[in-house]
Amino acid sequence: MLEPNAVLEELQELRDNGFLSDSLLRRAVKDIAAADDRFDWVGVYLVKAEENVVWLHNYVGRPTPHPKIAVGEGICGTAIAAGENTIVPDVSAVDNYILCDPRVKSEMVVLIRGGDDIFGLIDVGSRTADALTGEDSAAIEMVADKLAEQLAQERS
């Protein structure tokens, strides 16, 4: 299980030492992926508003053939369009699921947001059906909020 406080401390230390969002995003993905054997694929997609897509910033896991996903498409794009975190216990039950890895059975998307601004998302895939929980989402949301602080600061 992800222990968000340890990750938050590490991210804050990076911020305090002048590191920018690129470093924080990479560290967060690595820490989340290492935290739990259920997390088989972890990635960060950032919003590219001018193209109405999210683009893959970095990830841990098998390579994906989808470095860009249109807003409104797939689980990630739908979460962005709806402005809501999402847990999908069985990806095969989702009509617009975008297959990246046929071994993934469940998926979770946690938005990286500051106020009304959505900067991106953290995507977690598991090879086990119904593997991802509300507790997982809440822990990852804490990390996403810290990332949003840095992204907001850099964009202001």
C-alpha positions as CSV (number, residue, x, y, z in Angstrom):
1,M,0.0,0.0,0.0
2,L,1.2,3.5,-0.9
3,E,2.3,5.5,2.2
4,P,1.6,9.0,0.8
5,N,3.3,10.9,3.6
6,A,6.7,9.5,2.7
7,V,6.2,10.5,-0.9
8,L,4.9,13.9,0.0
9,E,8.0,14.6,2.1
10,E,10.3,13.5,-0.7
11,L,8.4,15.7,-3.2
12,Q,8.5,18.7,-0.8
13,E,12.2,18.2,-0.3
14,L,12.7,18.3,-4.1
15,R,10.6,21.5,-4.3
16,D,12.6,23.1,-1.4
17,N,15.8,22.3,-3.3
18,G,14.6,24.0,-6.5
19,F,13.7,21.0,-8.6
20,L,10.9,21.6,-11.1
21,S,7.8,19.6,-12.0
22,D,9.6,17.3,-14.4
23,S,11.7,15.9,-11.5
24,L,8.7,15.7,-9.2
25,L,6.5,13.9,-11.7
26,R,9.2,11.3,-12.4
27,R,9.9,10.7,-8.7
28,A,6.2,10.4,-8.0
29,V,5.7,7.8,-10.7
30,K,8.6,5.7,-9.5
31,D,7.5,5.9,-5.9
32,I,3.9,5.0,-6.6
33,A,5.0,2.1,-8.9
34,A,7.3,0.7,-6.2
35,A,4.8,1.1,-3.4
36,D,2.5,-1.9,-4.2
37,D,2.7,-5.1,-6.3
38,R,-0.8,-4.4,-7.6
39,F,0.4,-1.3,-9.4
40,D,1.7,-2.9,-12.6
41,W,1.7,0.2,-14.8
42,V,2.0,3.8,-13.5
43,G,2.2,6.9,-15.6
44,V,1.6,10.6,-15.7
45,Y,-0.2,12.2,-18.6
46,L,-0.3,16.0,-18.8
47,V,-3.0,18.1,-20.5
48,K,-2.1,19.7,-23.8
49,A,-5.2,22.0,-24.1
50,E,-4.3,23.4,-27.5
51,E,-4.6,19.8,-29.0
52,N,-7.4,18.7,-26.6
53,V,-5.3,15.7,-25.6
54,V,-3.3,14.3,-22.7
55,W,0.3,13.3,-23.5
56,L,2.4,10.8,-21.7
57,H,5.1,12.5,-19.6
58,N,6.6,9.4,-18.1
59,Y,5.7,5.9,-16.8
60,V,6.9,2.7,-15.2
61,G,5.8,-0.5,-16.9
62,R,5.4,-1.9,-20.4
63,P,5.6,0.7,-23.2
64,T,2.3,1.9,-24.4
65,P,1.4,2.6,-28.0
66,H,-0.7,5.6,-26.8
67,P,1.5,8.5,-25.9
68,K,-1.4,10.8,-26.6
69,I,-5.1,10.3,-25.7
70,A,-7.9,12.6,-26.8
71,V,-9.9,14.2,-24.1
72,G,-13.1,12.2,-23.9
73,E,-11.6,8.9,-25.2
74,G,-10.7,5.9,-23.1
75,I,-10.6,5.9,-19.3
76,C,-8.0,8.7,-19.1
77,G,-9.6,11.0,-21.6
78,T,-13.1,10.4,-20.1
79,A,-11.8,11.2,-16.6
80,I,-10.4,14.5,-17.8
81,A,-13.6,15.4,-19.7
82,A,-15.7,14.6,-16.6
83,G,-13.3,16.2,-14.2
84,E,-13.5,13.2,-11.9
85,N,-11.1,10.5,-10.5
86,T,-12.1,7.1,-11.8
87,I,-11.6,3.5,-10.6
88,V,-12.5,0.8,-13.2
89,P,-12.7,-2.7,-11.6
90,D,-12.9,-4.4,-15.0
91,V,-11.6,-2.6,-18.0
92,S,-13.2,-5.2,-20.4
93,A,-16.6,-3.7,-19.3
94,V,-15.7,-0.2,-20.6
95,D,-16.9,0.4,-24.2
96,N,-14.3,3.0,-25.0
97,Y,-11.3,1.4,-23.2
98,I,-8.0,1.9,-25.1
99,L,-6.0,-1.3,-24.9
100,C,-2.4,-0.6,-24.0
101,D,-1.5,-3.9,-22.3
102,P,-3.8,-6.9,-22.7
103,R,-2.7,-8.1,-19.2
104,V,-4.3,-5.0,-17.5
105,K,-7.6,-5.9,-15.8
106,S,-8.3,-2.8,-13.7
107,E,-7.4,0.8,-13.9
108,M,-7.5,3.9,-11.8
109,V,-7.1,7.6,-12.9
110,V,-6.4,10.3,-10.3
111,L,-6.5,13.9,-11.6
112,I,-3.7,16.3,-11.0
113,R,-5.7,19.5,-10.3
114,G,-5.4,22.8,-8.6
115,G,-8.8,24.4,-8.0
116,D,-10.6,24.4,-11.4
117,D,-7.4,23.7,-13.4
118,I,-6.6,20.2,-14.4
119,F,-3.0,19.8,-15.2
120,G,-3.0,16.1,-15.9
121,L,-3.5,12.7,-14.3
122,I,-1.9,9.7,-12.7
123,D,-2.9,6.5,-14.4
124,V,-2.5,3.2,-12.6
125,G,-3.1,-0.2,-14.2
126,S,-3.3,-3.6,-12.5
127,R,-3.1,-7.1,-13.9
128,T,-5.7,-8.1,-11.3
129,A,-9.4,-7.4,-11.7
130,D,-11.0,-5.2,-9.0
131,A,-7.5,-4.6,-7.5
132,L,-7.7,-0.8,-7.0
133,T,-9.5,0.8,-4.1
134,G,-10.8,4.1,-2.8
135,E,-8.0,4.0,-0.3
136,D,-5.5,3.7,-3.2
137,S,-7.2,6.6,-4.9
138,A,-7.1,8.8,-1.8
139,A,-3.4,8.2,-1.2
140,I,-2.5,8.9,-4.8
141,E,-4.7,12.0,-4.7
142,M,-2.5,13.4,-2.0
143,V,0.5,12.9,-4.2
144,A,-1.4,14.5,-7.2
145,D,-2.3,17.5,-5.1
146,K,1.4,18.1,-4.2
147,L,2.3,17.8,-7.9
148,A,-0.4,20.3,-8.7
149,E,1.1,22.8,-6.3
150,Q,4.3,22.7,-8.3
151,L,2.7,22.8,-11.7
152,A,0.5,25.8,-10.6
153,Q,3.5,27.6,-9.3
154,E,5.5,27.1,-12.5
155,R,2.5,28.3,-14.6
156,S,1.8,31.5,-12.6
